[in-house]
């Protein structure tokens, strides 16, 4: 390994224990982590100062130097921004001037690919510097170790997503004005922060697929995790492509809030198996979020979208699929699928809670029976001890046969 390459802690679950592979892993982590901090600062600046509509980037307008610039560097810069920044920015006229917004396209796949690698690096950092250190102190079994890692990663992701999603929803005014969820549909043009949020969400759930191999997930757990990943990708991509991004943000906020409490309760349970209070909190939050989710679906798709003027297919504006909601049969089919899915989720939740309560009451009854049996055994042991040592009757100690234990006096001859 070269002497100039610093030794970085690479998790063994990601890089195999071979010298060449580990050296390549050190190089990949070095290349991946260092630019990441630069990208974070850049993205925060871009969130505060969006790009201009007529330029590829804000830096492109500033890149008109008085000295000649190499054409290769210009091409490299454009290619780099294709990976880092959302594409398809347009200038939308408003009463206050022009507003820069975005729509989706095929170039979004390149941006998603870049953030998949960023998510993999972040996943490894959280695993190495947080979860592995906690696991060494808890000494969990293999099954609990796997579940602890899964919940730890999802707690970090759901907490970040809840805060980010809440910020987007509040700043865009979707909560203060619920009618905006269906007014002016289809919502082809998106604000910068909304599109960037959706791209990051798609990148995270796509990165979870290779993580199944990197984390060496057990074969029994792979179908469940694949089903979960597929459902998230289907819902997020569906909201993004059908231009239901505003409704999707609210639904993701509710879903991630319930999931955060669930995985947080699992982490607390792994550290202290007698502490199950957070599961009760999760049960309440889960039921409330399901009710709000179903209500929002019916309100927006069942009552809001039918009042919007019919929309036609318009590929130039990025409106490829929204015209499907003009058909009442399609809307009713979507509502039926949503209701069936929510009903199945609630049924599994109720079945899980009933089974949990049944196990709890069986455990309590078994404890009572054990306590009663222990008390009966204690009483029986007390009786046996009394028989062995005699008992008192009218103030006189009697033996087992009822006679007095005192020795008889012999008559003198």
Buried (B, 14 or more C-beta within 10 A) or exposed (E): EEEEEEEEEBBEBBBEEEEEEBBBBBBBBBEBBEBBEEBEEBBEEBEEEBBBBEEBBBEBEEBEEEEEEEEEEEEEBEEEBBBBBBBBBBBEEEEEEEBBBBBBEEEBEEBBEBBBBBBBBBBBBBBBEEBBEBBEEEEBEEEBBBBBBBBBBBBBBBBBBBEBBBEBBEEBEBBEEBEBBBEEBBBBBBBBBBBBBBBBBBBBBBBBBEBBEBBEBEEEBEEEBBEBBEEBBEBBBEBBBBBBBBBBBBBBBBBBBBBBBBBBBBBBBBEEEEEEEBBEEBBEBBBEBBEBBBEBBBBBBBEBBEEBEEBEEEEEBBBBEBBBBBEEEEBEEBBEEBEEBBEEEBEEBEEEBEEEEEEEEEEEEEEEEEEEEEEEEEEEEEEEEEEEEBEEEEEEEBEEEEEEEEEEEEEEE
